Amino acid sequence: MDRLNPSVLLSDFHSERAANLELVETSSNRKTERLPFTIRIAADGEALEKAVMMRQMAYGRHLPEFASSMTLENGDSAPGTTVLLAQSKLDGGPLGTLRIQTNEFAPLALEQSVALPGWLQGARMAEATRLGVAGGTIGRMVKIGLCKALFLYCQQQQIDWMVITARAPLDREYEAMLFGDVFGKNEFLPMAHVGGLPHRVMAKPVAVAHERWAAAGHPLLKFMVDTYHPDIDLAPADLSFERETVGCLEA
């Protein structure tokens, strides 16, 4: 998976947007921005198969042995779990995927390997796993979009903490996104749900994410908070279809 550098990504994003995206001002001073891809919930077998294909392709670039064993997992359809799929508007091909598991019905996947500290006990948490994106500039754009989708999902579900596990050197990307260590600083622990590889466990509070981005002058603040992206649609599949149908009738 390509590394995510917020400053580089922002530059890539604006360059790509200048050629491909439609940007309009809204009355509330928020901008509406169209993306060259959609991000939606993988709500059927075909979409889930595309998500698995994307995982295999992405993990295969760095962990080919692990990638070759990846298939549709029980966790993909477990209660409290949502799989996101990014698809190209051009041809419908998969460009990225992310799985989000909340702890509403079961402990997080990472809790197979570690006992979380007391300050997270009783909190509503969501763990992001199985992130995979296409290579190149479009993949980096999709990765930003999936990060925003995770944040929006957590807001909608009233999640207290976003939690991730990250192997080196990808952990630095999440550090740049203001995730902090759950255990010791820069401490890596073997994770059963990612092949036993050492990962850094990191978390970020949802409620104050906006304030932290603003205080840090984060280069992705406008994208994450101040811009509306209708192509990131986290409504259930039936509601998304209904909204598209209504839009077509009104056009």
N, C-alpha and C positions, 0 to 999 in steps of 0.2 A: 504494500500500500504506500502511495506517495506521502511524504511527510507534509504536514499542514503548518505553514507559517502564516500567521494572520496578515502581516503586511504584504507578503508576496501574493497571497490569495486575494486580498482586496484589489491589488493592482491588476491581477489576471481577471478578476471578476468585472472590473470597470471596463477593461479593454474588450472583453467578450460582449459585455452589455451594449457598448457603443455600436457594435455591429448587428446584434441580434435581439436586443430586448426593447420593449416598449415601456417608457417611463412617463407617468403623468402625475400631476399634482392633485391632491384631494383638498376638499374644503377645510379639513382639519389640520392641514399642513403636513400630514403623513403622505408619503409617496406610495403609489401603487406600482409595482414592478412586475413585469411578466418575465418568466424564465423560459429557457429553451427545453425544459423538462418539467415533469410533474412529480410530486411526491404524495403518495396516497397510501392508505392501509391496504396491505395485501390480503384481500378478503376471500379469495377463492383458490382452488388448487393450481390453476395456471399461474397466478401471480406469485404464489409461494414457490413454485418450481423455478420461476425467473429469479426469485430472491436467492434460492440455493445455487443456481447457476452463477449468479454474481458473486456469492461468497467463494465458490470454488475458484473463480477466475482471480479474484483479489488476493485471497490467501495463497494461491498458487505461486504468486510472484515472489513470496518470501518464505512460505512454509509449505512447500509442495507435498510433503508426505502427509501433513495434517489435512491439507486441502483435498487430497485424493480420497480421504475417508468421510468427507462432509456429505451429508444427505439431509432430507427433510427430518426434523427432529420432533420428538414429542413436545418439547418446550415451545415449538412454533405455534401450537394451537392450544396451549394450556390456558386456563382462566387467569386473567390479569396480565396477559402477554399480548403485545401488538407487534406485528412485523410491518415495517415500512418499505415501500418499493419506489425507487425513482426510475422513471421511464422517459426516453426521448420522445419529444413531440413529433419528431420527423418520421420515425419508423416504429415507435412503440418498444424499441429494444431496451433491456434493463441497463441502467447506468449506476445504480447504487442500491444498497439496502442497509437496514439497521433493525435490530430487534430490541424492544423495550419490555422489560419485565418489572411489574410492580410487586411489592410484598403484601398485597391485599389478601391473596389466597395462599401463598406459600413463601418460604424464605427465598431470598435472592439466590441466584446460581452461585455467586461467589461465596455464599455462606456454607457451601459444601466444603470449603477449604479453610475458612477463617471464622472466628467469632468476632462480630463487630463490637466496637467499644460502647460503653454505656451511653455516651451522648447521642448515639444513633438508635439506641433501643427505644421502641415505641414510636419512632418517626415513620412517616409515610415516605417510602423510598422507591426509586425506579432505577434499575440497572440497565445500561445500554451495552449490548453485546452484538457480536456477529456483524460488525461494521465492514462493509466492503464496497469499493467504488471502482469505476473504470479508471484506466490510466490517463495521463495527460491533463491538459487544462480543464476539460469538461469534468473529469473526475474530481478535481480540486474544487470546482464550483459546486458539484453535487454534494461533496462532503460538508461544505458550509451549509448548504440547504438542509441536509440531514441533521446537523447540529442545531439549526433553528427549529426544525420539526420536533426534535427531542425536547427543547425548551418549551415550545408551545404545548406539547402533549402534557408535560409536567404541570404547566400552569392550569390546563383544562382539568386535569385529574387531581388538582390540589395536593401535589407531591411536595414534600418538605425538602428532600435531598435527591439530586441526581448523583448516581454512583457509577463509576467505571473501573475497569482494570485495564492497565496498559503496559505492554512490554516496551523495553528500550529499543530504539530511541523514540518511539511514538509517544511515550509518556510526556516528553517535553512539549508536545503539541497541546496536550490537555493542561499542562502547567501554564502555557501561554493563554489558554482559555479560562484561566483563573480557578481551575480545580486545585484542591489542596490534598495533602497526604492524610489518609485515615489513620495510618500507623506511623512508624518512624519516618523521618525525612528521607526521601529517596529509597525507602525500603521496598525490596522486591520479595514476593512470596509466591510459591508454586500454586497454580490455580488448576483444579481438577477439570473445570468446564472448558478450559482452553488447552487441553493436552498436557497439563502438568507443567507448563512453561512458567518461569518466574514473571510475575506481573506486579506492578505498583497499584495499590488500591487508593483511589482518589474520589473526592466528593465535592459537591458544590451546592450551596443553598439556593433554592429556587426563588424564594420571596425577595431576596436582596440582590439577585443577579444583575438587574438593571442598574442599581446604585453602584455596584462594584465595577461594572463595565464603564459607567460614566466617570467614577472617581479615578479609574486607571487611564482614562482617555483612550479606551480600547478601539483599535481601527475597525472592528466589526460592529460597534455599537449601533450605527445607523441601520445596517442590514438586519441585525437581530431584533431591534426594538422599534425603530422609527420608520420602517418600511413595511407595507402590507404586500404579501406575496400570495395572490389567489391560487397560484399553482401548487402551493403547499396546503393540501386539503386533508385534514385529519378527521373529517366526518365519516361515519359508517358508510359502507358502500352504497346502501339503498338511498341514503340521504344525499350523497354526492350525485347519484344518477338523477334524483328528483330535481336537484338544483340545476344541473346541466339542462334537463328537459325544459324547465321553466325559463331558463335563459334563452334557449333556442326559440321558444314560443314568443318571447318578448322581443326578439331581435327583428 
